Amino acid sequence: MIYVEDKNLVIPGQILADDEYYPGRGTFKEDGKVCSSLMGLVSLRNKKIRVIPLKSKYVPKKGDVVIGKINDVRFSMWDVNINSPYSGILPAFEVFGRDKKELNKVYDVGDVLFLRVIDVDEVKKAKLGLKGRGLGKFKGGIIVDISPTKVPRLIGKKGSMINMIKNKTNCKIVVGQNGLVWVKGDDDMEQLTREIIHTIEVEAHTSGLTNKIKNKLCLAIDGELPVEETDEEFVLEKPKLQNFKEELEQEEREKAEAEVQDDAGEDGGSEEVEAEENNDAEDKPNFYDVIKELKKKSQNKKDKNISYSDNSNNNSFILNNR
């Protein structure tokens, strides 16, 4: 059983969950209970629970990308401030290889670099390097300092937050995992971005933060709130059963009606067609009437060589010409 929700603020010693959950960073387990070891925000990932401190110092970790400022130039290395209680060094051979050059002519005190943590020794001293895409010296711009624990919220899911700020301010922004952020753009946009970043740091634990930052950017830059995008609701209709027999009969009826209308147009109207058909039916002689008429003629005109025979069995007649 769990007693807190994701992103809840907790204090040291607070019980977070029962034995079925696994303790992560910022927590400890005691008497089958997972408890918080510091003040921070709860983070739930499946059955693992951890607490992210509200404020903390950066602890170097191999593979991290960081922003550092050169404090000192020594014989074979640069001493770099990486916003941490632990020091960082940039060896000369990581920059020159085996070549020998004057270090201060390449990077001097006060230069700001984007670096990668190559290794961390037993006393947490970070060995730094510049091999990698985008790494090197920054020119111009400003540095914004935030808590390293708020870096994921500044970046957002799949970069959604940081990309929104970049697109709206047209500033170049580079975020170091040690909590230092480099911003370069127009002076007013740099200051606006600084303000936005600090707002995210303070309100990182609140819900609806992305929309709040979006509104703040639009008001500051456009002077008005963004137009809300509404998606029309799409309702999927239930498929209807089709009676194909009725459809075929309907098609035949429509076809017949169309043919009648065509014939009516050619012959001068349906009424005339019907009248002509009735007249034809009246003028057409009946078969048996024809037989009777022939019998009469054969009796009255015996001088003609016409013979008639009637076979009553098969109801047929024969005319012979002699």
Order of alpha helices (4+ residues) and beta strands (2+ residues): beta-beta-beta-beta-beta-beta-beta-beta-beta-beta-alpha-beta-beta-beta-beta-alpha-alpha-beta-beta-alpha-alpha-alpha-alpha-alpha-beta-beta
